[in-house]
Each structure stands twice: as C-alpha cells, then as structure tokens.
Amino acid sequence: MPKKAIVIGGSIAGLLAARVLSDHFEEVILIEKDRYTDDGQVRNGTPQANHIHLLLVKGKEILQDFFPDLERELIENGANKIDFLNDGRFCLPSGWAQRFESGVITFTCTRTLLENTIRHQVQKISKIKILDNKPISSFVLEDANKISLKTIANEKIHADLIVDCTGRNTRTPDWLENIGYPKLTDTRVDSFVGYATRRYIPPKNVERKWKMLSILSNPTTNPRLGAIYPIEDGKWLVFLSGIGRVYPPTEEKGFLEFAKSLESEELYDAMKYAIPDSEIYGYRVQGSRRYHYESMSSWPENFIVLGDAVAVFNPFYGQGITSAALGVKVLDNMLRDQNFDKNFAKKFQKRLAKTISLPWILGTSEDLRWPTTVGKKPNVITKLVQNHAQKVLLLGPKSKLATKSFLQMMHMIRSPAIIFHPVILLQLIANPIWKKDE
Ligand SMILES: Cc1cc2nc3c(=O)[nH]c(=O)nc-3n(C[C@H](O)[C@H](O)[C@H](O)COP(=O)(O)OP(=O)(O)OC[C@H]3O[C@@H](n4cnc5c(N)ncnc54)[C@H](O)[C@@H]3O)c2cc1C
C-alpha cells in the first residue's frame, strides 16, 4: 500500500477524494485554505454555496456508496427527499410537465449542509487528517518528475500522491508553468449566465401541490428562468437566472420584476407573500471551462487534478458535484485495478477526460443553442441529438415517458440513448406541434 496521499482543497471534490484515498493509502492529509465551521455560514472559498445546488441522482448514488450514513444525517438535519416529477412542478416552453412518481429521487438542502455533512463523515475516518486554515501557495519540482507543495508559511509538504481539488479558481495551471511544465490548453463555452438567489420563509397556511417549482427558459422568446427550491427548516431558496447577459437584479424591486417576467407567473405568485430571510446574492458565472490536463506532453508522476479544478460547467444543469463524484469513482476504480506506478497520474487524467465528456457535451451543446453563447459550435451529430433532446423535452406535457427519459439522461442515470426509445419516437411523430397547454 502506498504511504501518503495529500488532497488540496477541502470542498466536495476534495472530501470525496480523501474518502477514497483512505481505502488505498496508509495516511491521507486534506488541506483546506479556509477555516471550517459548523455555524451554517458560507465559506470564502465556496461563494457558490449561497445558490441552489441540485444533486443529480447519479451523484447522490455515488455519495451514498461512499458514505452509507449520509442520507440519514442529511434528513436528520433538515434535507428533503424529493421525487422530481411527483414533488416538483415544471413549466416547460410547451406547458406544464405531467406529475407522477418518476423514481427520479434526490435530496434538496443548502450546499453548506451537504458539504458539512460529507465532512462529518470524513472526520470519522481515522486515517484522514484534516488541516484547515492552511493555504497552499505554490508547487516545488522535486527529482524524478515529482512535485511537492509549499504553504504560505513556506513549509514544504511531500507525498506519494497529491490530488488537486482547488476548484474553479484553481491556480494550478500557473503553478505548473512556474516550475517548468508546458502551458495548459483549455476549451471554453460562455453563455453569459447570471444568478440571483434569496432565502425565503414560505407563507403559512397555504396549500401547495408541489415542493419544488421550476420555470424554464424558452429558447426562442424568453432567456429567463427561475426555481423555488426547498431547503432546511421548511425554507425556500428562490433562484432567478438569465442566459445571454440577461442578468437578474440583486435589488428588491428588480428581483421581483424579474420573477414576474418568467414564462409563468406562478413562481412570482408563490413568493410574493413569502418573507425574505437573507440578502439577495448575485453570481456571474464565468462560463463552462475545461482544462486539457490529459493532453500535457509532460506531467508530474505524483500529481492528479479533479473536480471543478479540471472542468466547470454551466451550473444550470447541476452537473458539478456529480462530475466530481464520477471523477473520484474513476480514481477509486484505478487504485483498485492498477499498479500505482509512474504512469498512474497520466493515465488517470486521460480516463477522467473521457468520463467528463458526457456532462460537458450535455451542458455546452444546450448552451450553444443560444445565439448569444460564445464557443466552438457542436458537430452535426451532437446538434442532431441536441435538437432531438429539445423535442423530447417539449413533449413533456403530453408524455410521461418523454419527461422521465429526459430527466434520467440529465441526471446521468441513463445514457442519452434512452431518449430514442421507439415509443418516444412514435409520440414525436404523433405530436409534431407542441402547443402550450394553459
Ligand atoms: C452559482 C453556482 C451554482 C452551482 N450549482 C450547482 C448545482 O446545482 N449542482 C451541482 O452539482 N453543482 C453546482 N455548482 C458547482 C459546484 O459548486 C461544484 O462543482 C462543487 O462545489 C465541487 O467543486 P470542487 O470541490 O471541485 O471545488 P470548489 O467547491 O470550488 O472548492 C475548492 C476548494 O479548494 C479550496 N482552495 C482553493 N485554493 C486553495 C489553496 N491554494 N489551498 C488550499 N485550499 C484551497 C477552496 O477554499 C475550496 O474549499 C454550482 C456552481 C456555481 C458557481
């Protein structure tokens, strides 16, 4: 068994990586720049935690495999277990999706509760030592193509394997270049998305037939979307967003007006008597970005990168945590099946690149449907699949099978082949025009 592994960045990807490494290394150290707290506050290193974090079913399944007690602890602390189509109400450009038990089930809660609950599980593993409030400031090149870490206090830290999970604002490309590795290439697709989110206490004594409400944008006429998302203590996160520089305002009046301008006023009607329970948090998403670590001509033998530090996605599609979990799963499988030799790190980056290709294509090809999006257009086949996917989504008000299949694909529990089911194809022929149902 190799001796020592270090993870830098102790957010969700880093915590999952530490969990997996504890099965394969004698000692695991997790280094996080922020100080961890349990007061429910959002850390400086994860400002995105003020916003909705949808946990896709695939991600939930991987988390549950790694942490069998996670569900119990989340529910005890106020998370909600929801069936997407039974508890959720979805306004599609073609009308309201049908409601039924879909079996597409996940948890909803704040990202802070999710991260802290995962951390509590990690803290129970005696092999893992957590060092918080300890920023890493650079890499040092050692002999034999290995690197070590330097802290801001100039302390040098060595390990048999270093796993970088420093997230979307990672400095790793610069740090590698500073010690002589080639310049990293990347692919970017920017759809110019803005978020505005506020916590609310819902009005009492109002009967509602849903726990979660989503109003989708309409690619031809309305780039705005929004959702009411249940979190702990019966509260809501109300989230508004726009694509193509249609940024939702973060002041009261503008926020409400934006909510009213969604494809349906049902979200506005539900929130107008709710009591605000936080400020309105804004976020400008810097687009989807994928670093091509897999194509580097030279690479440190004892270093790998995963999570948002490799690929960030348009958060609309809720793919970040699940993609990080898929990456950690690749690491687990490789550590089980292969020798931990000098080619391990390079092979890992190649495997990871393949794994994250599906969420990357699902998210970016959807974004590229908007003329305002900047990035390389998808190839003809991706475009055809994407157009088909949009038609399947629009079938929602007419077909349970179409909605469920579309959701299963987006939640990464079924391959995109599911939306080509013969019954769906027949339904598309029978319903060539999708008139909006009121
Ligand atoms: C607005 C928004 C909404 C999102 N919504 C969703 C969603 O609905 N569903 C979903 O699955 N994903 C969503 N995401 C993505 C999700 O937040 C991330 O994929 C997820 O947090 C995993 O990221 P990560 O752990 O790789 O990196 P991060 O969460 O970015 O964490 C990086 C960690 O590294 C630490 N760190 C950074 N530099 C150093 C250093 N030098 N030394 C030590 N530590 C360091 C940071 O403090 C932080 O803790 C959203 C993102 C945004 C921006």
The ligand as an SDF file (V2000), in Angstrom:
LIG
                    3D

 53 58  0  0  0  0  0  0  0  0999 V2000
  -23.5650   29.5560   -8.8930 C   0  0  0  0  0  0  0  0  0  0  0  0
  -23.2180   28.0840   -8.9030 C   0  0  0  0  0  0  0  0  0  0  0  0
  -24.2190   27.1520   -8.7820 C   0  0  0  0  0  0  0  0  0  0  0  0
  -23.9030   25.7930   -8.8260 C   0  0  0  0  0  0  0  0  0  0  0  0
  -24.9070   24.8870   -8.7990 N   0  0  0  0  0  0  0  0  0  0  0  0
  -24.6180   23.5810   -8.8290 C   0  0  0  0  0  0  0  0  0  0  0  0
  -25.6580   22.6080   -8.7750 C   0  0  0  0  0  0  0  0  0  0  0  0
  -26.8550   22.9340   -8.7950 O   0  0  0  0  0  0  0  0  0  0  0  0
  -25.3070   21.2940   -8.7430 N   0  0  0  0  0  0  0  0  0  0  0  0
  -24.0030   20.8890   -8.7850 C   0  0  0  0  0  0  0  0  0  0  0  0
  -23.7380   19.6760   -8.7650 O   0  0  0  0  0  0  0  0  0  0  0  0
  -23.0120   21.7960   -8.8700 N   0  0  0  0  0  0  0  0  0  0  0  0
  -23.2720   23.1100   -8.8920 C   0  0  0  0  0  0  0  0  0  0  0  0
  -22.2520   24.0110   -8.9450 N   0  0  0  0  0  0  0  0  0  0  0  0
  -20.8590   23.5010   -8.9860 C   0  0  0  0  0  0  0  0  0  0  0  0
  -20.4080   23.0600   -7.5910 C   0  0  0  0  0  0  0  0  0  0  0  0
  -20.4010   24.1490   -6.7080 O   0  0  0  0  0  0  0  0  0  0  0  0
  -19.0310   22.4010   -7.6400 C   0  0  0  0  0  0  0  0  0  0  0  0
  -18.9620   21.5120   -8.7040 O   0  0  0  0  0  0  0  0  0  0  0  0
  -18.7570   21.6480   -6.3570 C   0  0  0  0  0  0  0  0  0  0  0  0
  -18.6830   22.5560   -5.3100 O   0  0  0  0  0  0  0  0  0  0  0  0
  -17.4710   20.8300   -6.3890 C   0  0  0  0  0  0  0  0  0  0  0  0
  -16.4150   21.6940   -6.5990 O   0  0  0  0  0  0  0  0  0  0  0  0
  -14.9420   21.4130   -6.1070 P   0  0  0  0  0  0  0  0  0  0  0  0
  -14.9230   20.7330   -4.7860 O   0  0  0  0  0  0  0  0  0  0  0  0
  -14.1860   20.8070   -7.2170 O   0  0  0  0  0  0  0  0  0  0  0  0
  -14.3850   22.8990   -5.9620 O   0  0  0  0  0  0  0  0  0  0  0  0
  -14.8760   24.1110   -5.0530 P   0  0  0  0  0  0  0  0  0  0  0  0
  -16.1890   23.8630   -4.4850 O   0  0  0  0  0  0  0  0  0  0  0  0
  -14.6480   25.3530   -5.8460 O   0  0  0  0  0  0  0  0  0  0  0  0
  -13.8480   24.0970   -3.8520 O   0  0  0  0  0  0  0  0  0  0  0  0
  -12.4680   24.3480   -3.9620 C   0  0  0  0  0  0  0  0  0  0  0  0
  -11.8850   24.2860   -2.5450 C   0  0  0  0  0  0  0  0  0  0  0  0
  -10.4840   24.4760   -2.6080 O   0  0  0  0  0  0  0  0  0  0  0  0
  -10.0880   25.3920   -1.5940 C   0  0  0  0  0  0  0  0  0  0  0  0
   -8.8450   26.0070   -2.0620 N   0  0  0  0  0  0  0  0  0  0  0  0
   -8.7090   26.8180   -3.1460 C   0  0  0  0  0  0  0  0  0  0  0  0
   -7.4230   27.2050   -3.2670 N   0  0  0  0  0  0  0  0  0  0  0  0
   -6.7350   26.6070   -2.2510 C   0  0  0  0  0  0  0  0  0  0  0  0
   -5.3800   26.6330   -1.8600 C   0  0  0  0  0  0  0  0  0  0  0  0
   -4.4670   27.3610   -2.5330 N   0  0  0  0  0  0  0  0  0  0  0  0
   -5.0080   25.9130   -0.7690 N   0  0  0  0  0  0  0  0  0  0  0  0
   -5.9250   25.1660   -0.0770 C   0  0  0  0  0  0  0  0  0  0  0  0
   -7.2290   25.1440   -0.4090 N   0  0  0  0  0  0  0  0  0  0  0  0
   -7.6400   25.8330   -1.4930 C   0  0  0  0  0  0  0  0  0  0  0  0
  -11.2770   26.3670   -1.5230 C   0  0  0  0  0  0  0  0  0  0  0  0
  -11.3040   27.0860   -0.3130 O   0  0  0  0  0  0  0  0  0  0  0  0
  -12.4520   25.3760   -1.6320 C   0  0  0  0  0  0  0  0  0  0  0  0
  -12.7850   24.8270   -0.3990 O   0  0  0  0  0  0  0  0  0  0  0  0
  -22.5370   25.3630   -8.9440 C   0  0  0  0  0  0  0  0  0  0  0  0
  -21.5360   26.3310   -9.0550 C   0  0  0  0  0  0  0  0  0  0  0  0
  -21.8740   27.6610   -9.0620 C   0  0  0  0  0  0  0  0  0  0  0  0
  -20.7700   28.6760   -9.2280 C   0  0  0  0  0  0  0  0  0  0  0  0
  1  2  1  0
  2  3  1  0
  2 52  2  0
  3  4  2  0
  4  5  1  0
  4 50  1  0
  5  6  2  0
  6  7  1  0
  6 13  1  0
  7  8  2  0
  7  9  1  0
  9 10  1  0
 10 11  2  0
 10 12  1  0
 12 13  2  0
 13 14  1  0
 14 15  1  0
 14 50  1  0
 15 16  1  0
 16 17  1  0
 16 18  1  0
 18 19  1  0
 18 20  1  0
 20 21  1  0
 20 22  1  0
 22 23  1  0
 23 24  1  0
 24 25  2  0
 24 26  1  0
 24 27  1  0
 27 28  1  0
 28 29  2  0
 28 30  1  0
 28 31  1  0
 31 32  1  0
 32 33  1  0
 33 34  1  0
 33 48  1  0
 34 35  1  0
 35 36  1  0
 35 46  1  0
 36 37  1  0
 36 45  1  0
 37 38  2  0
 38 39  1  0
 39 40  1  0
 39 45  2  0
 40 41  1  0
 40 42  2  0
 42 43  1  0
 43 44  2  0
 44 45  1  0
 46 47  1  0
 46 48  1  0
 48 49  1  0
 50 51  2  0
 51 52  1  0
 52 53  1  0
M  END
$$$$
